[in-house]
């Protein structure tokens, strides 16, 4: 992989990114980590990778929207769970336990809207 994005904030997904990144690749860590994770420099030091960190914020939104609009980023693949507006508490509970529920992005929609 040329680019690996860690967006969950758990050790397992950070480890996956480190194991799949190609020499010269880029690991983008945007997940919020509540616990320490291991950076395996003993395996990565000779691969000339780039590691960046940052919270997703409004400054990156225009770029992400352009990538979705152009088809370079399939946003449907990022959605892991869908809920109706009447299930909003269940949706929040699922996202609050994202690691346990394997929740990446949660969509809440209203039946009354098209």
NUVOZA-626454 format. One record per atom (N, C-alpha, C, O): residue number from 1; residue in three letters; atom name; x, y, z. Coordinates in nm, 3 decimals. Each point is the difference from the previous one (the first is absolute). Example, Ala and Ser with C-alpha at 12.3 -4.5 7.8 and 13.67 -1.06 7.14 Angstrom:
BEGIN
1, ALA, N, 1.319, -0.569, 0.780
1, ALA, CA, -0.089, 0.119, 0.000
1, ALA, C, 0.090, 0.120, 0.000
1, ALA, O, 0.104, -0.002, 0.066
2, SER, N, -0.139, 0.107, -0.138
2, SER, CA, 0.082, 0.119, 0.006
2, SER, C, -0.077, 0.109, 0.073
2, SER, O, 0.051, 0.111, 0.017
This chain:
BEGIN
1, UNK, N, 0.084, -0.118, 0.000
1, UNK, CA, -0.084, 0.118, 0.000
1, UNK, C, 0.088, 0.124, 0.000
1, UNK, O, 0.097, 0.010, 0.075
2, UNK, N, -0.132, 0.084, -0.160
2, UNK, CA, 0.072, 0.127, -0.002
2, UNK, C, -0.045, 0.091, 0.113
2, UNK, O, 0.078, 0.078, 0.054
3, UNK, N, -0.208, -0.089, -0.016
3, UNK, CA, -0.056, 0.082, 0.107
3, UNK, C, -0.083, -0.089, 0.091
3, UNK, O, -0.082, -0.079, -0.048
4, UNK, N, 0.102, 0.091, 0.177
4, UNK, CA, -0.082, -0.070, 0.099
4, UNK, C, -0.053, 0.105, 0.096
4, UNK, O, 0.077, 0.081, 0.053
5, UNK, N, -0.208, -0.082, -0.030
5, UNK, CA, -0.063, 0.099, 0.087
5, UNK, C, -0.048, -0.068, 0.126
5, UNK, O, -0.084, -0.091, -0.005
6, UNK, N, 0.136, 0.134, 0.119
6, UNK, CA, -0.046, -0.050, 0.129
6, UNK, C, -0.100, 0.102, 0.051
6, UNK, O, 0.037, 0.112, 0.036
7, UNK, N, -0.164, -0.150, -0.032
7, UNK, CA, -0.106, 0.095, 0.037
7, UNK, C, -0.083, -0.048, 0.119
7, UNK, O, -0.101, 0.063, 0.033
8, UNK, N, 0.140, -0.171, 0.030
8, UNK, CA, -0.079, -0.058, 0.108
8, UNK, C, 0.056, 0.037, 0.137
8, UNK, O, -0.076, 0.024, 0.094
9, UNK, N, 0.207, -0.020, -0.083
9, UNK, CA, 0.062, 0.038, 0.127
9, UNK, C, 0.027, -0.116, 0.094
9, UNK, O, -0.002, 0.017, 0.122
10, UNK, N, 0.026, -0.136, -0.178
10, UNK, CA, 0.033, -0.115, 0.085
10, UNK, C, 0.129, -0.064, -0.051
10, UNK, O, 0.037, 0.014, -0.117
11, UNK, N, 0.030, -0.084, 0.207
11, UNK, CA, 0.129, -0.060, -0.033
11, UNK, C, -0.009, -0.096, -0.119
11, UNK, O, 0.090, -0.003, -0.084
12, UNK, N, -0.195, -0.076, 0.077
12, UNK, CA, -0.011, -0.100, -0.107
12, UNK, C, 0.000, 0.063, -0.138
12, UNK, O, 0.067, -0.050, -0.090
13, UNK, N, -0.139, 0.160, 0.072
13, UNK, CA, -0.004, 0.063, -0.133
13, UNK, C, 0.130, 0.072, -0.031
13, UNK, O, 0.041, 0.005, -0.116
14, UNK, N, 0.026, 0.050, 0.217
14, UNK, CA, 0.131, 0.062, -0.022
14, UNK, C, 0.101, -0.107, -0.040
14, UNK, O, 0.084, 0.023, -0.088
15, UNK, N, -0.091, -0.140, 0.151
15, UNK, CA, 0.088, -0.112, -0.037
15, UNK, C, -0.025, -0.045, -0.144
15, UNK, O, 0.095, -0.029, -0.073
16, UNK, N, -0.222, 0.023, 0.033
16, UNK, CA, -0.032, -0.040, -0.138
16, UNK, C, 0.063, 0.099, -0.098
16, UNK, O, 0.060, -0.041, -0.099
17, UNK, N, -0.075, 0.170, 0.127
17, UNK, CA, 0.059, 0.101, -0.089
17, UNK, C, 0.150, -0.020, -0.014
17, UNK, O, 0.054, 0.011, -0.110
18, UNK, N, 0.013, -0.039, 0.221
18, UNK, CA, 0.145, -0.021, -0.005
18, UNK, C, 0.037, -0.125, -0.078
18, UNK, O, 0.105, -0.004, -0.064
19, UNK, N, -0.189, -0.096, 0.070
19, UNK, CA, 0.034, -0.126, -0.067
19, UNK, C, -0.030, 0.002, -0.150
19, UNK, O, 0.058, -0.079, -0.075
20, UNK, N, -0.148, 0.166, 0.030
20, UNK, CA, -0.037, 0.001, -0.142
20, UNK, C, 0.064, 0.112, -0.081
20, UNK, O, -0.009, 0.001, -0.122
21, UNK, N, 0.074, 0.093, 0.190
21, UNK, CA, 0.054, 0.115, -0.073
21, UNK, C, 0.121, -0.041, -0.084
21, UNK, O, 0.088, -0.073, 0.046
22, UNK, N, -0.085, 0.121, -0.170
22, UNK, CA, 0.109, -0.032, -0.092
22, UNK, C, 0.119, 0.093, 0.026
22, UNK, O, -0.016, 0.108, 0.057
23, UNK, N, 0.134, -0.150, -0.098
23, UNK, CA, 0.115, 0.091, 0.008
23, UNK, C, -0.031, 0.132, -0.071
23, UNK, O, -0.052, 0.002, -0.112
24, UNK, N, 0.085, 0.107, 0.179
24, UNK, CA, -0.029, 0.132, -0.055
24, UNK, C, -0.143, 0.045, 0.022
24, UNK, O, -0.038, 0.108, -0.046
25, UNK, N, -0.041, -0.189, 0.116
25, UNK, CA, -0.142, 0.030, 0.020
25, UNK, C, -0.024, 0.101, 0.111
25, UNK, O, 0.093, 0.052, 0.062
26, UNK, N, -0.221, -0.027, -0.039
26, UNK, CA, -0.043, 0.104, 0.094
26, UNK, C, -0.107, -0.059, 0.092
26, UNK, O, -0.102, -0.050, -0.046
27, UNK, N, 0.126, 0.058, 0.177
27, UNK, CA, -0.102, -0.036, 0.099
27, UNK, C, -0.058, 0.131, 0.052
27, UNK, O, 0.071, 0.083, 0.057
28, UNK, N, -0.202, -0.065, -0.076
28, UNK, CA, -0.070, 0.117, 0.052
28, UNK, C, -0.078, -0.044, 0.123
28, UNK, O, -0.095, -0.078, -0.011
29, UNK, N, 0.134, 0.126, 0.127
29, UNK, CA, -0.064, -0.040, 0.125
29, UNK, C, -0.094, 0.112, 0.045
29, UNK, O, 0.045, 0.101, 0.055
30, UNK, N, -0.175, -0.118, -0.079
30, UNK, CA, -0.099, 0.100, 0.041
30, UNK, C, -0.089, -0.052, 0.111
30, UNK, O, -0.082, 0.074, 0.053
31, UNK, N, 0.097, -0.200, -0.017
31, UNK, CA, -0.077, -0.056, 0.111
31, UNK, C, 0.047, 0.060, 0.132
31, UNK, O, 0.117, 0.033, 0.016
32, UNK, N, -0.208, -0.019, 0.076
32, UNK, CA, 0.032, 0.055, 0.132
32, UNK, C, 0.030, -0.117, 0.093
32, UNK, O, -0.089, -0.078, 0.034
33, UNK, N, 0.214, 0.067, 0.006
33, UNK, CA, 0.045, -0.111, 0.084
33, UNK, C, -0.017, 0.034, 0.147
33, UNK, O, 0.051, 0.102, 0.046
34, UNK, N, -0.122, -0.187, 0.026
34, UNK, CA, -0.016, 0.017, 0.144
34, UNK, C, 0.108, -0.071, 0.079
34, UNK, O, 0.015, 0.021, 0.120
35, UNK, N, 0.062, -0.106, -0.189
35, UNK, CA, 0.108, -0.076, 0.063
35, UNK, C, 0.122, 0.003, -0.091
35, UNK, O, -0.011, 0.026, -0.120
36, UNK, N, 0.126, -0.052, 0.179
36, UNK, CA, 0.124, -0.005, -0.078
36, UNK, C, -0.005, -0.112, -0.102
36, UNK, O, -0.064, -0.103, 0.022
37, UNK, N, 0.132, 0.123, -0.134
37, UNK, CA, 0.016, -0.103, -0.102
37, UNK, C, 0.149, -0.013, -0.031
37, UNK, O, 0.078, 0.091, 0.027
38, UNK, N, -0.040, -0.204, -0.083
38, UNK, CA, 0.140, -0.023, -0.035
38, UNK, C, 0.028, 0.043, -0.142
38, UNK, O, -0.074, -0.032, -0.092
39, UNK, N, 0.184, 0.105, 0.076
39, UNK, CA, 0.051, 0.034, -0.132
39, UNK, C, 0.117, -0.094, -0.025
39, UNK, O, 0.102, 0.007, 0.069
40, UNK, N, -0.115, -0.093, -0.168
40, UNK, CA, 0.098, -0.104, -0.025
40, UNK, C, 0.113, 0.050, -0.090
40, UNK, O, 0.011, -0.039, -0.117
41, UNK, N, 0.071, 0.126, 0.174
41, UNK, CA, 0.112, 0.055, -0.077
41, UNK, C, 0.098, -0.108, -0.042
41, UNK, O, 0.068, 0.014, -0.102
42, UNK, N, -0.059, -0.121, 0.180
42, UNK, CA, 0.092, -0.108, -0.036
42, UNK, C, -0.036, -0.063, -0.134
42, UNK, O, 0.086, -0.060, -0.065
43, UNK, N, -0.212, 0.073, 0.024
43, UNK, CA, -0.045, -0.054, -0.129
43, UNK, C, -0.012, 0.109, -0.106
43, UNK, O, 0.014, -0.028, -0.119
44, UNK, N, -0.038, 0.152, 0.160
44, UNK, CA, -0.030, 0.108, -0.094
44, UNK, C, 0.118, 0.090, -0.035
44, UNK, O, -0.005, 0.073, -0.099
45, UNK, N, 0.112, -0.077, 0.179
45, UNK, CA, 0.106, 0.098, -0.014
45, UNK, C, 0.062, 0.004, -0.138
45, UNK, O, 0.039, 0.107, -0.046
46, UNK, N, -0.031, -0.218, -0.021
46, UNK, CA, 0.064, -0.004, -0.132
46, UNK, C, -0.099, 0.018, -0.115
46, UNK, O, 0.039, -0.004, -0.117
47, UNK, N, -0.167, 0.023, 0.150
47, UNK, CA, -0.103, 0.010, -0.105
47, UNK, C, -0.028, 0.141, -0.047
47, UNK, O, -0.076, 0.019, -0.095
48, UNK, N, 0.136, 0.082, 0.161
48, UNK, CA, -0.017, 0.138, -0.043
48, UNK, C, -0.147, 0.040, -0.007
48, UNK, O, -0.044, 0.062, -0.096
49, UNK, N, -0.033, -0.099, 0.200
49, UNK, CA, -0.141, 0.036, 0.003
49, UNK, C, -0.019, 0.140, 0.059
49, UNK, O, 0.090, 0.054, 0.065
50, UNK, N, -0.206, 0.001, -0.089
50, UNK, CA, -0.040, 0.126, 0.062
50, UNK, C, -0.116, -0.030, 0.093
50, UNK, O, -0.093, -0.072, -0.037
51, UNK, N, 0.098, 0.128, 0.157
51, UNK, CA, -0.107, -0.016, 0.098
51, UNK, C, -0.049, 0.138, 0.039
51, UNK, O, 0.077, 0.083, 0.049
52, UNK, N, -0.205, -0.057, -0.073
52, UNK, CA, -0.057, 0.129, 0.040
52, UNK, C, -0.114, -0.024, 0.096
52, UNK, O, -0.067, -0.103, -0.004
53, UNK, N, 0.045, 0.201, 0.091
53, UNK, CA, -0.110, -0.007, 0.096
53, UNK, C, -0.077, 0.131, -0.005
53, UNK, O, 0.057, 0.106, -0.026
54, UNK, N, -0.185, -0.114, 0.050
54, UNK, CA, -0.083, 0.118, 0.008
54, UNK, C, -0.144, -0.043, 0.020
54, UNK, O, -0.045, -0.103, -0.052
55, UNK, N, -0.026, 0.182, 0.127
55, UNK, CA, -0.143, -0.022, 0.011
55, UNK, C, -0.068, 0.049, -0.126
55, UNK, O, 0.043, 0.100, -0.060
56, UNK, N, -0.147, -0.167, 0.018
56, UNK, CA, -0.077, 0.046, -0.114
56, UNK, C, -0.075, 0.125, 0.044
56, UNK, O, -0.070, -0.001, 0.102
57, UNK, N, 0.084, 0.105, -0.177
57, UNK, CA, -0.067, 0.125, 0.035
57, UNK, C, -0.052, 0.067, -0.126
57, UNK, O, 0.013, -0.053, -0.110
58, UNK, N, -0.070, 0.170, 0.127
58, UNK, CA, -0.064, 0.069, -0.112
58, UNK, C, 0.099, 0.038, -0.109
58, UNK, O, -0.041, 0.020, -0.115
59, UNK, N, 0.169, -0.009, 0.145
59, UNK, CA, 0.096, 0.040, -0.102
59, UNK, C, 0.020, -0.108, -0.106
59, UNK, O, 0.042, 0.031, -0.112
60, UNK, N, -0.071, -0.157, 0.143
60, UNK, CA, 0.015, -0.108, -0.097
60, UNK, C, -0.131, -0.033, -0.073
60, UNK, O, 0.002, -0.076, -0.097
61, UNK, N, -0.112, 0.131, 0.141
61, UNK, CA, -0.131, -0.034, -0.057
61, UNK, C, -0.009, 0.032, -0.150
61, UNK, O, -0.047, -0.086, -0.074
62, UNK, N, 0.089, 0.202, 0.026
62, UNK, CA, -0.010, 0.027, -0.145
62, UNK, C, 0.075, -0.103, -0.085
62, UNK, O, -0.050, -0.044, -0.103
63, UNK, N, 0.170, 0.004, 0.147
63, UNK, CA, 0.077, -0.099, -0.074
63, UNK, C, -0.073, -0.135, -0.002
63, UNK, O, -0.008, -0.065, -0.104
64, UNK, N, -0.045, 0.023, 0.219
64, UNK, CA, -0.072, -0.127, 0.007
64, UNK, C, -0.125, 0.002, -0.088
64, UNK, O, -0.030, -0.098, -0.068
65, UNK, N, -0.043, 0.209, 0.068
65, UNK, CA, -0.119, 0.011, -0.084
65, UNK, C, 0.036, -0.007, -0.149
65, UNK, O, -0.072, -0.062, -0.078
66, UNK, N, 0.182, 0.125, 0.039
66, UNK, CA, 0.044, -0.007, -0.140
66, UNK, C, 0.038, -0.143, -0.038
66, UNK, O, -0.028, -0.044, -0.112
67, UNK, N, 0.091, -0.028, 0.205
67, UNK, CA, 0.038, -0.138, -0.029
67, UNK, C, -0.123, -0.090, -0.016
67, UNK, O, -0.003, -0.088, -0.085
68, UNK, N, -0.099, 0.112, 0.168
68, UNK, CA, -0.125, -0.076, -0.013
68, UNK, C, -0.069, 0.036, -0.131
68, UNK, O, -0.045, -0.089, -0.073
69, UNK, N, 0.036, 0.218, 0.044
69, UNK, CA, -0.068, 0.046, -0.121
69, UNK, C, 0.068, -0.053, -0.127
69, UNK, O, -0.068, -0.033, -0.097
70, UNK, N, 0.200, 0.027, 0.098
70, UNK, CA, 0.073, -0.047, -0.119
70, UNK, C, 0.000, -0.152, -0.013
70, UNK, O, 0.039, -0.053, -0.104
71, UNK, N, -0.082, -0.016, 0.208
71, UNK, CA, -0.001, -0.146, -0.003
71, UNK, C, 0.130, -0.063, 0.048
71, UNK, O, 0.012, -0.123, 0.000
72, UNK, N, 0.084, 0.203, 0.042
72, UNK, CA, 0.127, -0.053, 0.051
72, UNK, C, -0.016, -0.065, 0.136
72, UNK, O, 0.080, -0.084, 0.039
73, UNK, N, -0.183, 0.124, 0.036
73, UNK, CA, -0.029, -0.056, 0.131
73, UNK, C, -0.145, -0.045, 0.003
73, UNK, O, -0.091, 0.081, -0.016
74, UNK, N, 0.069, -0.210, 0.036
74, UNK, CA, -0.135, -0.055, 0.007
74, UNK, C, -0.049, 0.008, 0.144
74, UNK, O, 0.034, -0.084, 0.083
75, UNK, N, -0.113, 0.186, -0.054
75, UNK, CA, -0.045, 0.023, 0.137
75, UNK, C, -0.089, -0.113, 0.053
75, UNK, O, -0.009, -0.019, 0.121
76, UNK, N, -0.056, -0.054, -0.209
76, UNK, CA, -0.086, -0.111, 0.045
76, UNK, C, 0.080, -0.108, 0.071
76, UNK, O, -0.054, -0.069, 0.087
77, UNK, N, 0.181, 0.054, -0.123
77, UNK, CA, 0.083, -0.102, 0.064
77, UNK, C, 0.040, 0.039, 0.142
77, UNK, O, 0.045, -0.084, 0.077
78, UNK, N, -0.062, 0.211, -0.042
78, UNK, CA, 0.037, 0.046, 0.134
78, UNK, C, -0.113, -0.019, 0.101
78, UNK, O, 0.024, 0.002, 0.121
79, UNK, N, -0.147, -0.021, -0.169
79, UNK, CA, -0.116, -0.013, 0.088
79, UNK, C, -0.010, -0.144, 0.049
79, UNK, O, -0.013, -0.094, -0.079
80, UNK, N, 0.020, 0.079, 0.210
80, UNK, CA, -0.008, -0.135, 0.057
80, UNK, C, -0.137, -0.031, 0.059
80, UNK, O, -0.038, -0.117, 0.010
81, UNK, N, -0.037, 0.221, 0.031
81, UNK, CA, -0.129, -0.019, 0.065
81, UNK, C, -0.098, 0.108, -0.047
81, UNK, O, 0.038, 0.115, -0.024
82, UNK, N, -0.163, -0.155, 0.012
82, UNK, CA, -0.108, 0.095, -0.036
82, UNK, C, -0.113, -0.014, 0.101
82, UNK, O, -0.038, -0.110, 0.039
83, UNK, N, -0.016, 0.225, 0.003
83, UNK, CA, -0.111, 0.003, 0.095
83, UNK, C, -0.103, 0.101, -0.046
83, UNK, O, 0.032, 0.097, -0.068
84, UNK, N, -0.155, -0.121, 0.107
84, UNK, CA, -0.106, 0.097, -0.021
84, UNK, C, 0.006, 0.102, 0.114
84, UNK, O, 0.056, -0.027, 0.105
85, UNK, N, -0.114, 0.144, -0.128
85, UNK, CA, 0.000, 0.105, 0.101
85, UNK, C, -0.062, -0.049, 0.131
85, UNK, O, 0.042, 0.042, 0.108
86, UNK, N, -0.141, -0.129, -0.118
86, UNK, CA, -0.065, -0.054, 0.120
86, UNK, C, 0.094, -0.089, 0.081
86, UNK, O, -0.029, -0.032, 0.115
87, UNK, N, 0.143, -0.009, -0.174
87, UNK, CA, 0.098, -0.085, 0.067
87, UNK, C, 0.125, 0.078, 0.042
87, UNK, O, 0.107, -0.058, 0.016
88, UNK, N, -0.122, 0.189, 0.000
88, UNK, CA, 0.117, 0.085, 0.024
88, UNK, C, 0.078, -0.040, 0.124
88, UNK, O, 0.123, 0.007, -0.001
89, UNK, N, -0.190, -0.049, 0.107
89, UNK, CA, 0.073, -0.040, 0.121
89, UNK, C, 0.082, -0.127, -0.026
89, UNK, O, 0.111, -0.014, 0.052
90, UNK, N, -0.165, -0.078, -0.130
90, UNK, CA, 0.074, -0.121, -0.037
90, UNK, C, 0.120, 0.036, -0.087
90, UNK, O, 0.107, -0.059, 0.014
91, UNK, N, -0.124, 0.157, -0.102
91, UNK, CA, 0.109, 0.044, -0.086
91, UNK, C, 0.113, 0.060, 0.084
91, UNK, O, 0.117, -0.032, -0.022
92, UNK, N, -0.151, 0.118, 0.117
92, UNK, CA, 0.101, 0.058, 0.087
92, UNK, C, 0.069, -0.106, 0.085
92, UNK, O, 0.121, 0.006, 0.020
93, UNK, N, -0.196, -0.103, 0.027
93, UNK, CA, 0.058, -0.109, 0.079
93, UNK, C, 0.098, -0.081, -0.085
93, UNK, O, 0.109, -0.036, 0.046
94, UNK, N, -0.148, 0.009, -0.170
94, UNK, CA, 0.087, -0.075, -0.091
94, UNK, C, 0.130, 0.076, -0.025
94, UNK, O, 0.108, -0.058, 0.007
95, UNK, N, -0.118, 0.187, -0.035
95, UNK, CA, 0.119, 0.078, -0.029
95, UNK, C, 0.085, 0.022, 0.125
95, UNK, O, 0.122, 0.012, -0.009
96, UNK, N, -0.186, -0.007, 0.125
96, UNK, CA, 0.074, 0.013, 0.125
96, UNK, C, 0.086, -0.123, 0.028
96, UNK, O, 0.102, 0.008, 0.068
97, UNK, N, -0.144, -0.121, -0.122
97, UNK, CA, 0.073, -0.126, 0.015
97, UNK, C, 0.053, -0.045, -0.137
97, UNK, O, -0.014, -0.116, -0.038
98, UNK, N, 0.074, 0.210, -0.034
98, UNK, CA, 0.039, -0.023, -0.139
98, UNK, C, 0.090, -0.123, -0.017
98, UNK, O, -0.021, -0.079, -0.093
99, UNK, N, 0.118, 0.062, 0.179
99, UNK, CA, 0.091, -0.114, -0.015
99, UNK, C, -0.075, -0.132, 0.017
99, UNK, O, 0.018, -0.093, -0.080
100, UNK, N, -0.100, 0.084, 0.182
100, UNK, CA, -0.076, -0.122, 0.027
100, UNK, C, -0.102, -0.027, -0.111
100, UNK, O, -0.020, -0.115, -0.039
101, UNK, N, -0.043, 0.220, -0.010
101, UNK, CA, -0.105, -0.014, -0.102
101, UNK, C, 0.054, 0.003, -0.142
101, UNK, O, -0.077, -0.016, -0.096
102, UNK, N, 0.207, 0.036, 0.081
102, UNK, CA, 0.062, 0.013, -0.133
102, UNK, C, -0.066, 0.113, -0.080
102, UNK, O, -0.029, -0.015, -0.119
103, UNK, N, 0.008, 0.126, 0.186
103, UNK, CA, -0.066, 0.115, -0.062
103, UNK, C, 0.104, 0.099, -0.052
103, UNK, O, 0.085, 0.047, 0.075
104, UNK, N, -0.092, -0.018, -0.202
104, UNK, CA, 0.089, 0.099, -0.060
104, UNK, C, -0.075, 0.132, -0.016
104, UNK, O, 0.037, 0.101, 0.058
105, UNK, N, -0.142, -0.104, -0.137
105, UNK, CA, -0.088, 0.116, -0.018
105, UNK, C, -0.144, -0.046, 0.016
105, UNK, O, -0.040, -0.103, -0.054
106, UNK, N, -0.035, 0.180, 0.130
106, UNK, CA, -0.139, -0.032, 0.028
106, UNK, C, -0.088, 0.105, -0.067
106, UNK, O, 0.020, 0.120, 0.016
107, UNK, N, -0.117, -0.167, -0.092
107, UNK, CA, -0.093, 0.088, -0.071
107, UNK, C, -0.135, -0.006, 0.072
107, UNK, O, -0.052, -0.107, 0.030
108, UNK, N, -0.002, 0.225, -0.002
108, UNK, CA, -0.134, 0.010, 0.058
108, UNK, C, -0.089, 0.070, -0.101
108, UNK, O, 0.031, 0.111, -0.044
109, UNK, N, -0.140, -0.176, 0.005
109, UNK, CA, -0.089, 0.060, -0.099
109, UNK, C, -0.143, 0.005, 0.052
109, UNK, O, -0.035, -0.070, 0.095
110, UNK, N, -0.044, 0.153, -0.157
110, UNK, CA, -0.140, 0.017, 0.037
110, UNK, C, -0.087, -0.064, -0.105
110, UNK, O, 0.011, 0.032, -0.119
111, UNK, N, -0.099, -0.124, 0.160
111, UNK, CA, -0.091, -0.066, -0.094
111, UNK, C, -0.081, 0.097, -0.082
111, UNK, O, -0.034, -0.029, -0.115
112, UNK, N, 0.002, 0.144, 0.170
112, UNK, CA, -0.086, 0.097, -0.066
112, UNK, C, 0.072, 0.081, -0.106
112, UNK, O, -0.063, 0.078, -0.072
113, UNK, N, 0.194, -0.096, 0.062
113, UNK, CA, 0.076, 0.078, -0.098
113, UNK, C, 0.039, -0.089, -0.115
113, UNK, O, 0.025, -0.119, 0.018
114, UNK, N, -0.020, 0.175, -0.138
114, UNK, CA, 0.039, -0.081, -0.115
114, UNK, C, 0.143, 0.019, -0.037
114, UNK, O, 0.048, -0.062, -0.095
